[in-house]
Amino acid sequence: MTIENKEIDTLIVGAGQAGVAMSEHLSHLDIPHLVLERHRIAERWRTERWDSLVANGPAWHDRFPGLEFDDVDSDGFPSKERIAAYFEDYARKFNAPVHTGVDVLSVERNIGQPGFTIETSEGVIKANRVVAATGPFQRPVIPPIAPEDANLTQLHSSEYRNPEQLPEGAVLVVGAGSSGVQIADELQRSGRNVHLSVGPHHRPPRAYRGRDFCWWLGVLGEWDAEAMAPGTEHVTIAVSGARGGHTVDFRHLARQGVTLVGRTKAFDNGKVSFETDLAENIARGDENYLSLLDAADAYIARNGLDLPQEPEARIIPPSPECITDPLLELDMAEAGIGSIIWATGFAVDYRWLKVNAFDEHGKPQHQRGVSSEPGIYFLGLPWLSRRGSSFIWGVWHDARHIADHIATQRKYLAYQDALQYRTGSADHSGRNNAAYAQSQTQEVRIARED
Ligand SMILES: Cc1cc2nc3c(=O)[nH]c(=O)nc-3n(C[C@H](O)[C@H](O)[C@H](O)COP(=O)(O)OP(=O)(O)OC[C@H]3O[C@@H](n4cnc5c(N)ncnc54)[C@H](O)[C@@H]3O)c2cc1C
């Protein structure tokens, strides 16, 4: 089906989990919409992540309310392919109007009439509203310190697939959030020498007293936190569902053979230098880990729950030498390092969205996804409304809020005063069409009954 010259109430750009959730809520409210996806549904899970990746949260948790992973143990961790298939099944379940292989090239506000003109790879369309569901992690970020050295293979974590992809030799992995630790672990297990550059992080226990950390963050209200705690803006979270799920423990990784180093500072003349912050980063990570155990114990006591004791979870083993006497400089040739994996995060890319919805630093300006440009919405961004916003289950709730906002706006626009109603004159959106107003009212009525 062609989309050229189409006019639609709401356009959703992107069919990852955010776009699919948004489409479900708009469908539920009978709001006409279209989802345009440049590749395939859930593409990032298919082709922009490493081969062995599984969900970081268990199957019972990392899903939408309307569908379970019927072939995965509910405490297990679905593979990335299974997650992509899940979102495809989900979209099929309610017949989401997704058009794949369509790139949205630009969105501009119409002048003198409502809505937006959207240029796509399949022609121009018009929409009253646009939801940007293009993901929290659109553009790989590699810091400017990256060396220009033709003899080194350098990949961002989004390009890393498996150990065989890298040339022979040792590897430096920069960044120890969930991606960096999992990649370093996999490379070390495949027989490589690995240096892992560790910055400030949180490392919740995979499970404590019989409950996964996703459960603990839920009951302790942490998924619902509305803003990052001051000073934690650059703190990453290190969790893993790999090999059945385990607590990320840097001392354990070091015992296994990974050499831990502090934050990567600079590259100069074949040498790489590291900050002196390793021990402090590890200590802060431990503090965060132990504070979750404390909060969990207090919750159990307060609610009189009968969950098994787990005193051994509090034992922090002595630090290995790479932490107590850390490397501050390394000659890469001597260490045999042939590759660097930059697990240094992502940025957003809204160059296609040419509207007034950004602050002076180019950051989306919004309140719970409702942007400063009327009719433009953001979905899926980290901390859009809460800590859970960029995760699978969280985006579903944010999408519901945005859908409700759109339904309410449509209700206002469908309003006619007594004179307009009698004469069928133009409404303030410029449409001289009583039937249009009537159809809007009808849709709003359906929405209210739901
Ligand atoms: C390595 C990794 C592991 C993760 N693991 C988990 C996990 O276990 N559990 C969890 O809850 N979360 C996890 N996340 C976080 C989050 O769930 C994912 O990042 C998820 O992919 C975000 O979904 P999204 O729909 O917001 O964005 P995306 O998945 O990025 O989807 C956006 C879509 O928009 C499309 N698009 C972009 N621009 C355009 C355009 N101009 N025109 C048309 N289409 C466009 C893209 O092709 C893409 O398909 C993980 C993230 C990463 C990076």
The ligand as an SDF file (V2000), in Angstrom:
LIG
                    3D

 53 58  0  0  0  0  0  0  0  0999 V2000
   22.5070   -3.3580   24.3230 C   0  0  0  0  0  0  0  0  0  0  0  0
   21.1540   -2.9750   24.8460 C   0  0  0  0  0  0  0  0  0  0  0  0
   20.4150   -3.8830   25.5860 C   0  0  0  0  0  0  0  0  0  0  0  0
   19.1610   -3.5230   26.1000 C   0  0  0  0  0  0  0  0  0  0  0  0
   18.4780   -4.4550   26.8390 N   0  0  0  0  0  0  0  0  0  0  0  0
   17.2870   -4.1100   27.3540 C   0  0  0  0  0  0  0  0  0  0  0  0
   16.5390   -5.0720   28.1180 C   0  0  0  0  0  0  0  0  0  0  0  0
   16.9740   -6.1900   28.3310 O   0  0  0  0  0  0  0  0  0  0  0  0
   15.3360   -4.7000   28.6250 N   0  0  0  0  0  0  0  0  0  0  0  0
   14.8220   -3.4580   28.4100 C   0  0  0  0  0  0  0  0  0  0  0  0
   13.7180   -3.1740   28.8820 O   0  0  0  0  0  0  0  0  0  0  0  0
   15.5050   -2.5390   27.6850 N   0  0  0  0  0  0  0  0  0  0  0  0
   16.7140   -2.8420   27.1510 C   0  0  0  0  0  0  0  0  0  0  0  0
   17.4010   -1.9100   26.4200 N   0  0  0  0  0  0  0  0  0  0  0  0
   16.8470   -0.5270   26.3400 C   0  0  0  0  0  0  0  0  0  0  0  0
   15.6920   -0.3770   25.3280 C   0  0  0  0  0  0  0  0  0  0  0  0
   14.6960   -1.3260   25.6120 O   0  0  0  0  0  0  0  0  0  0  0  0
   16.1530   -0.5720   23.8860 C   0  0  0  0  0  0  0  0  0  0  0  0
   17.1370    0.3780   23.5990 O   0  0  0  0  0  0  0  0  0  0  0  0
   15.0090   -0.4550   22.8520 C   0  0  0  0  0  0  0  0  0  0  0  0
   15.5100   -0.8150   21.5970 O   0  0  0  0  0  0  0  0  0  0  0  0
   14.4140    0.9510   22.7610 C   0  0  0  0  0  0  0  0  0  0  0  0
   13.2310    0.8660   21.9800 O   0  0  0  0  0  0  0  0  0  0  0  0
   12.6320    2.1040   21.1820 P   0  0  0  0  0  0  0  0  0  0  0  0
   11.4470    1.6370   20.4420 O   0  0  0  0  0  0  0  0  0  0  0  0
   12.4840    3.2530   22.0940 O   0  0  0  0  0  0  0  0  0  0  0  0
   13.8050    2.4720   20.1600 O   0  0  0  0  0  0  0  0  0  0  0  0
   14.4720    1.6030   19.0260 P   0  0  0  0  0  0  0  0  0  0  0  0
   14.4890    0.1680   19.3440 O   0  0  0  0  0  0  0  0  0  0  0  0
   15.7610    2.2790   18.7650 O   0  0  0  0  0  0  0  0  0  0  0  0
   13.4770    1.7900   17.7950 O   0  0  0  0  0  0  0  0  0  0  0  0
   13.4110    2.9580   17.0400 C   0  0  0  0  0  0  0  0  0  0  0  0
   13.1000    2.5890   15.6040 C   0  0  0  0  0  0  0  0  0  0  0  0
   12.9780    3.7940   14.8530 O   0  0  0  0  0  0  0  0  0  0  0  0
   13.5010    3.5760   13.5650 C   0  0  0  0  0  0  0  0  0  0  0  0
   13.8340    4.8960   13.0200 N   0  0  0  0  0  0  0  0  0  0  0  0
   14.7480    5.7790   13.5000 C   0  0  0  0  0  0  0  0  0  0  0  0
   14.7530    6.9120   12.7810 N   0  0  0  0  0  0  0  0  0  0  0  0
   13.8100    6.7620   11.8130 C   0  0  0  0  0  0  0  0  0  0  0  0
   13.3480    7.5880   10.7640 C   0  0  0  0  0  0  0  0  0  0  0  0
   13.8430    8.8190   10.5790 N   0  0  0  0  0  0  0  0  0  0  0  0
   12.3820    7.1020    9.9480 N   0  0  0  0  0  0  0  0  0  0  0  0
   11.8640    5.8760   10.1530 C   0  0  0  0  0  0  0  0  0  0  0  0
   12.2660    5.0570   11.1350 N   0  0  0  0  0  0  0  0  0  0  0  0
   13.2230    5.4870   11.9610 C   0  0  0  0  0  0  0  0  0  0  0  0
   14.6890    2.6610   13.7950 C   0  0  0  0  0  0  0  0  0  0  0  0
   14.9870    1.9230   12.6230 O   0  0  0  0  0  0  0  0  0  0  0  0
   14.2060    1.7680   14.9410 C   0  0  0  0  0  0  0  0  0  0  0  0
   13.6600    0.5530   14.5010 O   0  0  0  0  0  0  0  0  0  0  0  0
   18.6300   -2.2260   25.8750 C   0  0  0  0  0  0  0  0  0  0  0  0
   19.3750   -1.3140   25.1130 C   0  0  0  0  0  0  0  0  0  0  0  0
   20.6190   -1.6780   24.6030 C   0  0  0  0  0  0  0  0  0  0  0  0
   21.4090   -0.6720   23.7830 C   0  0  0  0  0  0  0  0  0  0  0  0
  1  2  1  0
  2  3  1  0
  2 52  2  0
  3  4  2  0
  4  5  1  0
  4 50  1  0
  5  6  2  0
  6  7  1  0
  6 13  1  0
  7  8  2  0
  7  9  1  0
  9 10  1  0
 10 11  2  0
 10 12  1  0
 12 13  2  0
 13 14  1  0
 14 15  1  0
 14 50  1  0
 15 16  1  0
 16 17  1  0
 16 18  1  0
 18 19  1  0
 18 20  1  0
 20 21  1  0
 20 22  1  0
 22 23  1  0
 23 24  1  0
 24 25  2  0
 24 26  1  0
 24 27  1  0
 27 28  1  0
 28 29  2  0
 28 30  1  0
 28 31  1  0
 31 32  1  0
 32 33  1  0
 33 34  1  0
 33 48  1  0
 34 35  1  0
 35 36  1  0
 35 46  1  0
 36 37  1  0
 36 45  1  0
 37 38  2  0
 38 39  1  0
 39 40  1  0
 39 45  2  0
 40 41  1  0
 40 42  2  0
 42 43  1  0
 43 44  2  0
 44 45  1  0
 46 47  1  0
 46 48  1  0
 48 49  1  0
 50 51  2  0
 51 52  1  0
 52 53  1  0
M  END
$$$$
